Amino acid sequence: MSQQVAAPKERYIPNGLKFAFGGLSGMAATCVVQPLDLIKTRMQLSGGGRTSFAVAGEILAREGFFSLYAGLSAGLLRQATYTTTRLGIYNWLFDSYKERNAGAAPGFGTKTLLGVTAGSVGAFVGTPAEVALIRMTADGRLPMEQRRNYKNVLDALLRIIREEGVLKLWRGATPTVGRAMVVNAAQLSTYSQAREVFVKYVPDGIFLHFCASMVSGLVTTIASMPVDIIKTRIQNAAKGQSQMAVVTSLLKNEGVLSLWKGFLPYYARLGPHTVLTFIFLEQMNTAFFKYT
């Protein structure tokens, strides 16, 4: 009588590495797209109807090429906190679901819920770095006498605490968490879903990750831009200005369509950032299973 051989147990990446891979992939992607993030922020803060190319040209003419990387230290800290947390928690929850359900992947609705959960926790952890990033990337558009002139992200955080109080590090935390819930519900769930659809037609590899990421980036851009613009305006608002006053002024003076202002640089930044983040993450995951 032949003995039945048990199927090999599915391997999972240790939880600590899930968080580390998530943060490192986000930081690597940020090094590439930081100039697009700066242009996006400047467009969201400006009241005029200038194009992204006009804004980029003005930055280069007035501040020089390297100013496109203003706030990079804050951007990296944001990825080290926000992306480490959100991707780590999402992958942990995703694998936990599969373990409890005999290896079956969660459905789209469950993926969306996992994304919302991971994004909200990650956003709260990453809000201080987000506040520093917005202020550092916006500084160059202010008159010289009004600039904050933060030396780096640590200087920004310490000065905010000293000059405005520690709670100001979480200024705009509500729209930041709201944006992250929308972003991650769209980004993580649509990436997972698109990957499952495309893998039937495209071999597993970088091109598959690219296709799934571009779909994910487009859906995420459309869904998240309004809350992102509101978050940006609140975090860069003058001291003493209420969040409701910022939102009311934006809608009254610039109209509802201003909530999608800077769509091109936003997608040009979010699309490649999504693509690069997931490609780096997938390569790290592949290397882990190959070499361990």
NUDRENSE-909192 format. One record per residue: residue number from 1; residue in one letter; x, y, z of N, C-alpha, C in turn. Coordinates in Angstrom, 1 decimal. Example, Ala and Ser with C-alpha at 12.3 -4.5 7.8 and 13.67 -1.06 7.14 Angstrom:
SITE   n res     nu     nv     nw    cau    cav    caw     cu     cv     cw
SITE   1   a   13.2   -5.7    7.8   12.3   -4.5    7.8   13.2   -3.3    7.8
SITE   2   s   12.8   -2.2    7.1   13.7   -1.1    7.1   12.9    0.0    7.9
This chain:
SITE   n res     nu     nv     nw    cau    cav    caw     cu     cv     cw
SITE   1   m    0.9   -1.2    0.0    0.0    0.0    0.0    0.9    1.2    0.0
SITE   2   s    0.7    2.1   -1.0    1.6    3.3   -1.1    1.2    4.3    0.0
SITE   3   q    2.3    4.9    0.5    2.1    5.9    1.5    1.9    7.3    0.9
SITE   4   q    0.9    8.0    1.3    0.6    9.3    0.8    1.6   10.3    1.3
SITE   5   v    2.2   11.1    0.4    3.1   12.1    0.8    2.4   13.4    1.1
SITE   6   a    2.6   14.0    2.3    2.0   15.2    2.7    2.5   16.4    1.8
SITE   7   a    1.6   17.3    1.4    2.0   18.4    0.6    2.9   19.3    1.5
SITE   8   p    3.9   19.9    0.9    4.8   20.8    1.7    4.0   22.0    2.2
SITE   9   k    4.3   22.3    3.4    3.7   23.5    4.1    4.1   24.8    3.4
SITE  10   e    3.2   25.7    3.2    3.5   26.9    2.5    4.4   27.8    3.5
SITE  11   r    5.4   28.4    2.9    6.4   29.1    3.7    5.9   30.6    3.8
SITE  12   y    6.2   31.2    4.9    5.8   32.6    5.1    7.1   33.4    5.5
SITE  13   i    7.1   34.7    5.2    8.3   35.5    5.6    8.0   35.9    7.1
SITE  14   p    9.1   35.9    7.9    8.9   36.2    9.3    8.4   37.7    9.4
SITE  15   n    7.6   37.9   10.5    6.9   39.2   10.6    7.9   40.4   10.7
SITE  16   g    9.0   40.2   11.3   10.0   41.3   11.4   10.5   41.7   10.1
SITE  17   l   10.7   40.7    9.2   11.2   41.0    7.8   10.1   41.6    7.0
SITE  18   k    8.8   41.3    7.2    7.7   41.9    6.5    7.8   43.4    6.7
SITE  19   f    8.0   43.8    7.9    8.0   45.3    8.2    9.3   45.9    7.6
SITE  20   a   10.4   45.2    7.7   11.7   45.7    7.2   11.7   45.9    5.7
SITE  21   f   11.2   44.8    5.0   11.1   44.9    3.5   10.1   46.0    3.1
SITE  22   g    9.0   46.2    3.8    8.1   47.2    3.4    8.7   48.6    3.5
SITE  23   g    9.4   48.9    4.6   10.1   50.2    4.8   11.2   50.4    3.8
SITE  24   l   12.0   49.4    3.6   13.1   49.6    2.6   12.7   49.8    1.2
SITE  25   s   11.6   49.1    0.8   11.1   49.3   -0.6   10.5   50.7   -0.8
SITE  26   g    9.8   51.2    0.3    9.3   52.6    0.2   10.3   53.6    0.2
SITE  27   m   11.4   53.4    0.9   12.5   54.4    1.0   13.3   54.4   -0.3
SITE  28   a   13.5   53.2   -0.9   14.2   53.2   -2.2   13.3   53.9   -3.3
SITE  29   a   12.0   53.7   -3.3   11.2   54.3   -4.3   11.2   55.9   -4.1
SITE  30   t   11.2   56.3   -2.8   11.1   57.7   -2.5   12.4   58.5   -3.1
SITE  31   c   13.5   57.8   -3.0   14.8   58.4   -3.6   14.6   58.7   -5.1
SITE  32   v   13.8   58.0   -5.8   13.6   58.2   -7.2   12.6   59.3   -7.5
SITE  33   v   11.5   59.3   -6.7   10.3   60.2   -7.0   10.2   61.5   -6.2
SITE  34   q   11.2   61.7   -5.3   11.1   62.9   -4.4   10.8   64.2   -5.2
SITE  35   p   11.5   64.5   -6.4   11.2   65.7   -7.1    9.7   65.9   -7.5
SITE  36   l    9.1   64.7   -7.9    7.7   64.8   -8.3    6.8   65.1   -7.1
SITE  37   d    7.2   64.6   -5.9    6.4   64.8   -4.7    6.5   66.3   -4.3
SITE  38   l    7.7   66.9   -4.5    7.8   68.3   -4.2    7.0   69.2   -5.2
SITE  39   i    7.0   68.9   -6.4    6.2   69.6   -7.4    4.7   69.5   -7.1
SITE  40   k    4.3   68.3   -6.8    2.9   68.0   -6.4    2.5   68.9   -5.2
SITE  41   t    3.3   68.9   -4.2    3.0   69.7   -3.0    2.9   71.2   -3.3
SITE  42   r    3.9   71.7   -4.1    3.8   73.2   -4.5    2.6   73.5   -5.3
SITE  43   m    2.1   72.6   -6.2    0.9   72.9   -6.9   -0.3   72.9   -6.0
SITE  44   q   -0.4   72.0   -5.1   -1.5   71.9   -4.2   -1.6   73.1   -3.3
SITE  45   l   -0.5   73.8   -3.0   -0.5   74.9   -2.1   -0.7   76.2   -2.9
SITE  46   s   -0.4   76.2   -4.2   -0.6   77.5   -5.0   -2.0   77.7   -5.4
SITE  47   g   -2.4   78.9   -5.5   -3.8   79.2   -5.8   -4.1   79.3   -7.3
SITE  48   g   -3.0   79.5   -8.1   -3.2   79.7   -9.5   -3.4   78.4  -10.3
SITE  49   g   -3.6   78.6  -11.6   -3.8   77.5  -12.5   -2.6   77.1  -13.3
SITE  50   r   -1.5   77.1  -12.7   -0.2   76.8  -13.4   -0.1   75.3  -13.7
SITE  51   t    0.6   74.9  -14.8    0.8   73.5  -15.0    2.0   73.0  -14.2
SITE  52   s    2.1   71.7  -14.2    3.2   71.1  -13.4    4.6   71.5  -14.0
SITE  53   f    4.6   71.6  -15.4    5.9   72.0  -16.1    6.3   73.4  -15.7
SITE  54   a    5.3   74.3  -15.6    5.6   75.7  -15.2    6.1   75.8  -13.8
SITE  55   v    5.5   75.0  -12.9    5.9   75.0  -11.5    7.4   74.4  -11.4
SITE  56   a    7.6   73.3  -12.1    9.0   72.7  -12.1   10.0   73.7  -12.7
SITE  57   g    9.7   74.4  -13.8   10.6   75.4  -14.3   10.9   76.5  -13.4
SITE  58   e    9.9   77.0  -12.7   10.1   78.1  -11.7   11.0   77.6  -10.6
SITE  59   i   10.8   76.4  -10.1   11.6   75.9   -9.0   13.1   75.8   -9.4
SITE  60   l   13.3   75.3  -10.6   14.7   75.2  -11.1   15.3   76.6  -11.3
SITE  61   a   14.5   77.5  -11.8   15.1   78.9  -12.1   15.4   79.6  -10.8
SITE  62   r   14.5   79.5   -9.8   14.6   80.3   -8.6   15.5   79.6   -7.5
SITE  63   e   15.4   78.3   -7.5   16.1   77.6   -6.3   17.1   76.6   -6.7
SITE  64   g   17.3   76.3   -8.0   18.3   75.4   -8.4   17.8   73.9   -8.5
SITE  65   f   18.6   73.1   -9.1   18.2   71.7   -9.3   18.1   70.9   -8.0
SITE  66   f   19.0   71.1   -7.1   19.0   70.3   -5.9   17.9   70.6   -5.0
SITE  67   s   17.2   71.8   -5.2   16.0   72.1   -4.4   14.9   71.1   -4.7
SITE  68   l   15.0   70.4   -5.8   13.9   69.4   -6.1   14.0   68.2   -5.0
SITE  69   y   15.1   68.1   -4.3   15.2   67.1   -3.3   15.1   67.7   -1.9
SITE  70   a   14.6   68.9   -1.8   14.3   69.5   -0.5   13.3   68.6    0.2
SITE  71   g   13.6   68.3    1.5   12.7   67.5    2.3   12.9   66.0    2.1
SITE  72   l   14.0   65.6    1.4   14.2   64.1    1.2   14.4   63.4    2.5
SITE  73   s   15.1   64.0    3.5   15.2   63.3    4.8   13.9   63.1    5.5
SITE  74   a   13.0   64.0    5.3   11.6   63.9    5.9   10.9   62.8    5.1
SITE  75   g   11.1   62.8    3.8   10.4   61.8    2.9   10.9   60.4    3.3
SITE  76   l   12.2   60.2    3.6   12.7   58.9    4.0   12.2   58.5    5.3
SITE  77   l   12.1   59.5    6.3   11.6   59.1    7.6   10.1   58.7    7.5
SITE  78   r    9.4   59.4    6.6    8.0   59.1    6.4    7.9   57.6    6.0
SITE  79   q    8.7   57.2    5.0    8.6   55.8    4.5    9.1   54.9    5.6
SITE  80   a   10.1   55.3    6.4   10.6   54.4    7.4    9.5   54.2    8.5
SITE  81   t    8.6   55.1    8.7    7.6   55.0    9.7    6.3   54.5    9.1
SITE  82   y    5.8   55.3    8.1    4.4   55.0    7.5    4.4   53.7    6.7
SITE  83   t    5.4   53.6    5.7    5.3   52.4    4.8    5.8   51.2    5.5
SITE  84   t    6.8   51.3    6.4    7.2   50.1    7.2    6.0   49.5    7.9
SITE  85   t    5.2   50.4    8.6    4.0   50.0    9.3    2.9   49.4    8.5
SITE  86   r    2.5   50.2    7.4    1.4   49.8    6.6    1.6   48.5    5.8
SITE  87   l    2.8   48.4    5.1    3.0   47.2    4.4    3.3   46.0    5.3
SITE  88   g    4.0   46.2    6.4    4.2   45.2    7.4    2.9   44.6    7.9
SITE  89   i    2.0   45.5    8.4    0.7   45.1    8.9   -0.1   44.4    7.9
SITE  90   y   -0.2   45.0    6.6   -1.0   44.4    5.6   -0.5   42.9    5.2
SITE  91   n    0.8   42.8    5.0    1.3   41.4    4.7    1.2   40.5    5.9
SITE  92   w    1.3   40.9    7.1    1.1   40.1    8.3   -0.4   39.6    8.3
SITE  93   l   -1.3   40.6    8.1   -2.8   40.2    8.2   -3.1   39.3    7.0
SITE  94   f   -2.5   39.6    5.8   -2.8   38.8    4.6   -2.4   37.3    4.8
SITE  95   d   -1.2   37.2    5.3   -0.7   35.8    5.6   -1.4   35.1    6.7
SITE  96   s   -1.8   35.9    7.7   -2.5   35.3    8.8   -3.9   34.8    8.4
SITE  97   y   -4.5   35.5    7.4   -5.8   35.1    6.9   -5.6   33.8    6.1
SITE  98   k   -4.5   33.7    5.3   -4.3   32.5    4.5   -4.0   31.3    5.4
SITE  99   e   -3.3   31.5    6.5   -3.0   30.4    7.4   -4.2   29.9    8.1
SITE 100   r   -5.2   30.8    8.4   -6.4   30.4    9.1   -7.4   29.8    8.1
SITE 101   n   -7.2   30.0    6.8   -8.2   29.5    5.8   -7.5   28.5    4.8
SITE 102   a   -6.7   27.6    5.3   -6.1   26.6    4.5   -5.4   27.1    3.2
SITE 103   g   -4.8   28.2    3.3   -4.0   28.8    2.2   -4.8   29.6    1.2
SITE 104   a   -6.1   29.7    1.4   -7.0   30.5    0.5   -6.7   32.0    0.7
SITE 105   a   -6.5   32.7   -0.5   -6.3   34.1   -0.4   -7.6   34.8    0.0
SITE 106   p   -7.6   36.0    0.7   -8.8   36.7    1.0   -9.4   37.3   -0.3
SITE 107   g  -10.7   37.5   -0.2  -11.5   38.1   -1.3  -11.2   39.6   -1.4
SITE 108   f  -11.7   40.3   -2.5  -11.4   41.7   -2.7  -11.9   42.5   -1.5
SITE 109   g  -13.1   42.3   -1.0  -13.6   43.0    0.2  -12.8   42.9    1.4
SITE 110   t  -12.3   41.7    1.7  -11.4   41.5    2.8  -10.1   42.2    2.6
SITE 111   k   -9.5   42.1    1.4   -8.3   42.8    1.1   -8.5   44.3    1.3
SITE 112   t   -9.6   44.9    0.9   -9.9   46.3    1.2   -9.9   46.6    2.6
SITE 113   l  -10.5   45.8    3.4  -10.6   46.0    4.9   -9.2   45.9    5.5
SITE 114   l   -8.4   44.9    5.0   -7.0   44.8    5.5   -6.2   46.1    5.2
SITE 115   g   -6.4   46.6    4.0   -5.7   47.8    3.5   -6.1   49.0    4.4
SITE 116   v   -7.4   49.2    4.7   -7.8   50.3    5.5   -7.2   50.2    6.9
SITE 117   t   -7.2   49.0    7.5   -6.6   48.8    8.8   -5.1   49.1    8.8
SITE 118   a   -4.4   48.6    7.9   -2.9   48.8    7.8   -2.6   50.3    7.6
SITE 119   g   -3.4   50.9    6.7   -3.2   52.3    6.3   -3.4   53.3    7.5
SITE 120   s   -4.5   53.0    8.2   -4.8   53.9    9.3   -3.8   53.9   10.4
SITE 121   v   -3.3   52.7   10.8   -2.2   52.6   11.8   -0.9   53.2   11.3
SITE 122   g   -0.6   52.9   10.0    0.7   53.4    9.5    0.6   55.0    9.4
SITE 123   a   -0.5   55.5    9.0   -0.6   57.0    8.9   -0.4   57.7   10.2
SITE 124   f   -1.0   57.1   11.3   -0.9   57.8   12.6    0.6   57.8   13.1
SITE 125   v    1.2   56.7   12.8    2.7   56.5   13.2    3.5   57.5   12.4
SITE 126   g    3.1   57.7   11.1    3.9   58.5   10.2    3.6   60.0   10.1
SITE 127   t    2.5   60.5   10.8    2.1   61.9   10.7    3.2   62.9   11.0
SITE 128   p    4.0   62.7   12.1    5.0   63.7   12.4    6.0   63.9   11.2
SITE 129   a    6.4   62.8   10.6    7.3   62.9    9.4    6.6   63.6    8.3
SITE 130   e    5.3   63.3    8.1    4.4   63.9    7.1    4.4   65.4    7.2
SITE 131   v    4.2   65.9    8.5    4.1   67.3    8.7    5.4   68.0    8.4
SITE 132   a    6.5   67.4    8.8    7.9   67.9    8.5    8.1   67.9    6.9
SITE 133   l    7.7   66.9    6.3    7.8   66.8    4.8    7.1   67.9    4.1
SITE 134   i    5.8   68.1    4.4    5.0   69.1    3.8    5.7   70.5    4.0
SITE 135   r    6.1   70.8    5.2    6.7   72.1    5.5    8.0   72.3    4.8
SITE 136   m    8.8   71.3    4.7   10.1   71.4    4.1   10.0   71.5    2.6
SITE 137   t    9.1   70.8    2.0    8.9   70.9    0.5    8.2   72.2    0.1
SITE 138   a    7.4   72.8    1.0    6.7   74.1    0.7    7.5   75.3    1.0
SITE 139   d    8.6   75.2    1.8    9.4   76.3    2.3    9.9   77.2    1.2
SITE 140   g   10.3   76.7    0.1   10.9   77.5   -1.0   10.0   78.4   -1.7
SITE 141   r    8.7   78.2   -1.6    7.7   79.1   -2.2    7.4   80.3   -1.4
SITE 142   l    7.8   80.3   -0.1    7.5   81.5    0.8    8.5   82.6    0.6
SITE 143   p    8.1   83.8    0.9    9.1   84.9    0.9   10.2   84.6    1.9
SITE 144   m   11.4   85.1    1.7   12.6   84.8    2.5   12.3   85.0    4.0
SITE 145   e   11.6   86.1    4.4   11.4   86.4    5.8   10.4   85.5    6.5
SITE 146   q    9.6   84.7    5.7    8.6   83.8    6.2    9.1   82.3    6.2
SITE 147   r   10.2   82.1    5.6   10.6   80.7    5.5   11.1   80.1    6.9
SITE 148   r   10.8   78.8    7.1   11.2   78.2    8.3   12.6   77.7    8.3
SITE 149   n   13.2   77.4    7.1   14.6   77.1    7.0   15.0   75.9    7.9
SITE 150   y   14.2   74.9    7.9   14.6   73.7    8.6   15.8   73.1    8.0
SITE 151   k   16.8   72.7    8.8   18.1   72.1    8.3   17.9   70.7    7.8
SITE 152   n   17.1   69.9    8.5   16.8   68.5    8.1   15.6   68.1    8.9
SITE 153   v   15.1   66.9    8.7   13.9   66.4    9.4   14.0   66.4   10.9
SITE 154   l   15.2   66.1   11.5   15.3   66.1   12.9   15.1   67.6   13.4
SITE 155   d   15.8   68.5   12.8   15.7   69.9   13.1   14.2   70.4   13.0
SITE 156   a   13.5   69.9   12.0   12.1   70.3   11.8   11.3   69.8   13.0
SITE 157   l   11.4   68.5   13.3   10.6   67.9   14.4   10.9   68.6   15.8
SITE 158   l   12.2   68.9   16.0   12.5   69.5   17.3   12.0   70.9   17.4
SITE 159   r   12.1   71.7   16.3   11.6   73.0   16.3   10.1   73.1   16.4
SITE 160   i    9.4   72.2   15.8    7.9   72.2   15.9    7.5   71.9   17.3
SITE 161   i    8.2   71.0   18.0    7.9   70.7   19.4    8.2   71.9   20.3
SITE 162   r    9.4   72.6   20.0    9.8   73.7   20.8    9.0   74.9   20.6
SITE 163   e    8.6   75.2   19.4    7.9   76.4   19.0    6.4   76.3   19.1
SITE 164   e    5.9   75.1   18.8    4.4   75.0   18.7    3.8   73.9   19.7
SITE 165   g    4.7   73.1   20.3    4.2   72.0   21.1    4.2   70.7   20.5
SITE 166   v    4.3   69.6   21.3    4.4   68.3   20.7    3.2   67.8   19.9
SITE 167   l    2.0   68.3   20.3    0.8   67.8   19.6    0.7   68.3   18.2
SITE 168   k    1.5   69.4   17.9    1.4   69.9   16.5    2.1   68.9   15.5
SITE 169   l    2.9   68.0   16.1    3.5   67.0   15.2    2.4   66.1   14.6
SITE 170   w    1.2   66.1   15.2    0.1   65.3   14.7   -1.0   66.3   14.1
SITE 171   r   -0.6   67.5   13.7   -1.5   68.4   13.0   -2.0   67.8   11.7
SITE 172   g   -3.3   67.8   11.5   -3.8   67.2   10.3   -3.8   65.7   10.4
SITE 173   a   -3.8   65.1   11.6   -3.7   63.6   11.7   -5.0   63.0   11.2
SITE 174   t   -6.2   63.7   11.4   -7.4   63.1   10.9   -7.5   63.0    9.4
SITE 175   p   -7.2   64.1    8.6   -7.2   63.9    7.2   -6.1   63.0    6.7
SITE 176   t   -4.9   63.0    7.4   -3.8   62.1    7.1   -4.3   60.6    7.2
SITE 177   v   -4.9   60.3    8.3   -5.4   58.9    8.5   -6.5   58.6    7.5
SITE 178   g   -7.4   59.6    7.2   -8.4   59.4    6.2   -7.9   59.2    4.9
SITE 179   r   -6.9   59.9    4.5   -6.2   59.7    3.2   -5.6   58.3    3.1
SITE 180   a   -4.9   58.0    4.2   -4.2   56.7    4.2   -5.2   55.5    4.1
SITE 181   m   -6.4   55.7    4.7   -7.4   54.6    4.6   -7.9   54.5    3.2
SITE 182   v   -8.1   55.6    2.5   -8.5   55.6    1.1   -7.4   55.0    0.2
SITE 183   v   -6.1   55.6    0.4   -5.0   55.1   -0.4   -4.8   53.6   -0.3
SITE 184   n   -4.7   53.1    1.0   -4.4   51.7    1.2   -5.6   50.8    0.8
SITE 185   a   -6.8   51.3    1.0   -7.9   50.5    0.5   -7.9   50.3   -1.0
SITE 186   a   -7.5   51.4   -1.7   -7.4   51.3   -3.1   -6.1   50.6   -3.6
SITE 187   q   -5.0   51.1   -3.0   -3.7   50.6   -3.5   -3.4   49.2   -3.2
SITE 188   l   -3.5   48.8   -2.0   -3.1   47.4   -1.6   -4.1   46.4   -2.2
SITE 189   s   -5.4   46.7   -2.0   -6.4   45.7   -2.5   -6.4   45.6   -4.0
SITE 190   t   -6.3   46.7   -4.8   -6.3   46.7   -6.2   -5.0   46.1   -6.7
SITE 191   y   -3.9   46.3   -6.1   -2.6   45.6   -6.5   -2.7   44.1   -6.3
SITE 192   s   -3.2   43.7   -5.2   -3.3   42.2   -5.0   -4.3   41.6   -6.0
SITE 193   q   -5.4   42.3   -6.2   -6.5   41.8   -7.1   -6.0   41.8   -8.6
SITE 194   a   -5.3   42.9   -9.0   -4.8   43.0  -10.4   -3.7   42.0  -10.6
SITE 195   r   -2.9   41.7   -9.6   -1.9   40.7   -9.7   -2.5   39.4  -10.0
SITE 196   e   -3.5   39.0   -9.2   -4.2   37.7   -9.4   -4.8   37.6  -10.8
SITE 197   v   -5.3   38.7  -11.3   -5.9   38.7  -12.7   -4.8   38.6  -13.8
SITE 198   f   -3.8   39.4  -13.7   -2.8   39.5  -14.7   -1.9   38.2  -14.7
SITE 199   v   -1.7   37.5  -13.6   -0.8   36.4  -13.5   -1.3   35.2  -14.4
SITE 200   k   -2.6   35.3  -14.8   -3.2   34.3  -15.7   -2.7   34.5  -17.1
SITE 201   y   -2.3   35.7  -17.4   -1.9   36.1  -18.8   -0.4   36.5  -18.9
SITE 202   v    0.2   36.9  -17.8    1.6   37.5  -17.8    2.4   36.6  -16.9
SITE 203   p    3.6   36.2  -17.3    4.5   35.4  -16.4    4.8   36.2  -15.1
SITE 204   d    4.9   35.5  -14.0    5.3   36.1  -12.8    6.7   36.7  -12.9
SITE 205   g    6.8   38.0  -12.6    8.1   38.7  -12.7    7.9   40.2  -12.7
SITE 206   i    8.9   40.9  -13.1    8.9   42.4  -12.9    7.8   43.0  -13.8
SITE 207   f    7.5   42.5  -15.0    6.5   43.0  -15.9    5.1   42.9  -15.3
SITE 208   l    4.9   41.7  -14.7    3.6   41.5  -14.0    3.4   42.5  -12.8
SITE 209   h    4.5   42.7  -12.0    4.4   43.7  -10.9    4.2   45.1  -11.4
SITE 210   f    4.8   45.4  -12.6    4.6   46.7  -13.2    3.2   46.9  -13.6
SITE 211   c    2.6   46.0  -14.3    1.2   46.1  -14.8    0.2   46.3  -13.6
SITE 212   a    0.4   45.4  -12.6   -0.5   45.5  -11.4   -0.4   46.8  -10.7
SITE 213   s    0.9   47.3  -10.6    1.2   48.5   -9.9    0.6   49.8  -10.6
SITE 214   m    0.6   49.8  -12.0    0.1   50.9  -12.7   -1.4   51.0  -12.5
SITE 215   v   -2.1   49.9  -12.6   -3.6   49.9  -12.3   -3.8   50.4  -10.9
SITE 216   s   -3.1   49.9   -9.9   -3.2   50.3   -8.6   -3.0   51.8   -8.4
SITE 217   g   -2.0   52.3   -9.0   -1.6   53.7   -8.9   -2.7   54.6   -9.5
SITE 218   l   -3.3   54.3  -10.6   -4.3   55.1  -11.2   -5.6   55.1  -10.3
SITE 219   v   -6.1   54.0   -9.9   -7.2   53.9   -9.0   -7.0   54.7   -7.7
SITE 220   t   -5.8   54.6   -7.2   -5.5   55.2   -5.9   -5.4   56.8   -6.1
SITE 221   t   -4.9   57.2   -7.2   -4.8   58.7   -7.5   -6.2   59.3   -7.5
SITE 222   i   -7.1   58.7   -8.3   -8.4   59.3   -8.4   -9.1   59.3   -7.1
SITE 223   a   -9.0   58.3   -6.3   -9.7   58.2   -5.0   -9.1   59.0   -3.9
SITE 224   s   -7.8   59.2   -3.9   -7.2   59.9   -2.8   -6.8   61.3   -2.9
SITE 225   m   -6.9   61.9   -4.1   -6.4   63.3   -4.3   -7.2   64.3   -3.4
SITE 226   p   -8.5   64.2   -3.3   -9.2   65.2   -2.5   -8.7   65.3   -1.1
SITE 227   v   -8.6   64.1   -0.4   -8.2   64.1    1.0   -6.7   64.5    1.1
SITE 228   d   -5.9   64.2    0.1   -4.5   64.6    0.1   -4.3   66.1    0.0
SITE 229   i   -5.1   66.7   -0.8   -5.0   68.2   -0.9   -5.5   68.9    0.4
SITE 230   i   -6.6   68.4    0.9   -7.0   69.0    2.2   -6.0   68.8    3.3
SITE 231   k   -5.4   67.6    3.4   -4.3   67.3    4.3   -3.2   68.2    4.2
SITE 232   t   -2.7   68.4    2.9   -1.6   69.3    2.6   -1.8   70.7    3.1
SITE 233   r   -3.0   71.2    2.8   -3.4   72.6    3.1   -3.4   72.8    4.7
SITE 234   i   -4.0   71.8    5.4   -4.1   71.9    6.8   -2.7   71.9    7.5
SITE 235   q   -1.8   71.0    7.0   -0.5   70.8    7.6    0.4   72.0    7.4
SITE 236   n    0.1   72.7    6.3    1.0   73.9    6.0    0.3   75.2    6.4
SITE 237   a   -0.9   75.1    7.1   -1.6   76.3    7.4   -0.9   77.2    8.5
SITE 238   a   -1.2   78.4    8.5   -0.6   79.3    9.5   -1.1   78.9   10.9
SITE 239   k   -0.2   79.2   11.9   -0.5   78.9   13.3   -1.8   79.6   13.7
SITE 240   g   -2.7   78.8   14.3   -4.0   79.4   14.8   -5.1   79.2   13.9
SITE 241   q   -4.9   78.9   12.6   -6.0   78.7   11.6   -6.6   77.3   11.8
SITE 242   s   -7.9   77.3   12.0   -8.6   76.0   12.2   -8.6   75.1   11.0
SITE 243   q   -8.8   73.8   11.2   -8.9   72.9   10.0  -10.1   73.2    9.2
SITE 244   m  -11.3   73.5    9.9  -12.5   73.8    9.1  -12.4   75.1    8.3
SITE 245   a  -11.7   76.1    8.8  -11.4   77.3    8.1  -10.6   77.1    6.8
SITE 246   v   -9.6   76.2    6.9   -8.8   75.9    5.8   -9.6   75.2    4.7
SITE 247   v  -10.4   74.2    5.0  -11.3   73.5    4.1  -12.3   74.4    3.4
SITE 248   t  -13.0   75.2    4.3  -14.0   76.2    3.8  -13.4   77.2    2.8
SITE 249   s  -12.2   77.7    3.1  -11.6   78.7    2.3  -11.2   78.1    0.9
SITE 250   l  -10.7   76.8    1.0  -10.3   76.1   -0.3  -11.5   75.9   -1.2
SITE 251   l  -12.6   75.4   -0.7  -13.8   75.2   -1.5  -14.4   76.5   -2.0
SITE 252   k  -14.4   77.5   -1.2  -15.1   78.8   -1.5  -14.3   79.5   -2.6
SITE 253   n  -13.0   79.6   -2.4  -12.1   80.4   -3.3  -11.7   79.7   -4.6
SITE 254   e  -11.6   78.3   -4.5  -11.0   77.6   -5.7  -11.9   76.6   -6.3
SITE 255   g  -13.0   76.3   -5.6  -14.0   75.4   -6.2  -13.7   73.9   -5.9
SITE 256   v  -14.7   73.1   -6.2  -14.6   71.6   -5.9  -13.5   71.0   -6.8
SITE 257   l  -13.4   71.4   -8.0  -12.4   70.7   -8.9  -11.0   71.0   -8.4
SITE 258   s  -10.8   71.9   -7.6   -9.4   72.2   -7.0   -8.9   71.0   -6.2
SITE 259   l   -9.9   70.1   -5.8   -9.5   68.9   -5.0   -8.8   67.9   -5.9
SITE 260   w   -8.8   68.1   -7.2   -8.0   67.2   -8.1   -6.9   68.0   -8.7
SITE 261   k   -6.5   69.1   -8.1   -5.5   70.0   -8.7   -4.1   69.3   -8.6
SITE 262   g   -3.4   69.4   -9.7   -2.1   68.7   -9.7   -2.2   67.2  -10.0
SITE 263   f   -3.3   66.8  -10.7   -3.5   65.4  -11.0   -2.3   64.7  -11.6
SITE 264   l   -1.7   65.4  -12.7   -0.6   64.8  -13.4    0.6   64.5  -12.6
SITE 265   p    1.1   65.6  -11.8    2.3   65.2  -11.0    2.0   64.3   -9.9
SITE 266   y    0.7   64.3   -9.4    0.3   63.4   -8.3    0.4   61.9   -8.8
SITE 267   y   -0.2   61.7  -10.0   -0.1   60.4  -10.6    1.3   60.0  -11.1
SITE 268   a    2.0   61.0  -11.6    3.4   60.8  -12.1    4.2   60.4  -10.9
SITE 269   r    3.9   60.9   -9.7    4.6   60.5   -8.5    4.1   59.2   -7.9
SITE 270   l    2.8   59.1   -7.7    2.2   57.9   -7.1    2.3   56.7   -7.9
SITE 271   g    2.1   56.8   -9.3    2.3   55.7  -10.2    3.6   55.0  -10.1
SITE 272   p    4.7   55.8  -10.4    6.1   55.2  -10.3    6.4   54.8   -8.8
SITE 273   h    6.0   55.6   -7.8    6.3   55.2   -6.5    5.6   53.9   -6.1
SITE 274   t    4.4   53.7   -6.6    3.7   52.4   -6.3    4.4   51.3   -7.1
SITE 275   v    4.7   51.5   -8.3    5.4   50.5   -9.1    6.8   50.1   -8.5
SITE 276   l    7.6   51.1   -8.2    8.9   50.8   -7.6    8.8   50.2   -6.2
SITE 277   t    7.9   50.7   -5.4    7.7   50.1   -4.1    7.4   48.6   -4.2
SITE 278   f    6.4   48.2   -5.0    6.0   46.8   -5.1    7.1   46.0   -5.8
SITE 279   i    7.8   46.6   -6.8    8.8   45.8   -7.5   10.0   45.5   -6.5
SITE 280   f   10.4   46.6   -5.7   11.4   46.3   -4.7   11.0   45.3   -3.7
SITE 281   l    9.7   45.4   -3.3    9.2   44.5   -2.2    9.2   43.1   -2.8
SITE 282   e    8.7   42.9   -4.0    8.6   41.6   -4.6   10.0   41.0   -4.7
SITE 283   q   11.0   41.8   -5.1   12.3   41.3   -5.3   12.9   40.8   -4.0
SITE 284   m   12.6   41.6   -2.9   13.1   41.2   -1.6   12.5   39.9   -1.1
SITE 285   n   11.1   39.8   -1.4   10.4   38.6   -1.0   11.0   37.4   -1.8
SITE 286   t   11.2   37.6   -3.1   11.8   36.5   -3.9   13.2   36.1   -3.4
SITE 287   a   14.0   37.1   -3.1   15.3   36.8   -2.6   15.3   36.0   -1.3
SITE 288   f   14.3   36.3   -0.4   14.2   35.6    0.8   13.9   34.1    0.6
SITE 289   f   13.0   33.8   -0.3   12.6   32.4   -0.5   13.7   31.7   -1.3
SITE 290   k   14.4   32.4   -2.1   15.5   31.8   -2.9   16.7   31.4   -2.0
SITE 291   y   17.1   32.3   -1.1   18.3   32.1   -0.4   18.2   31.6    1.1
SITE 292   t   17.0   31.4    1.5   16.8   30.9    2.9   16.2   29.5    2.9
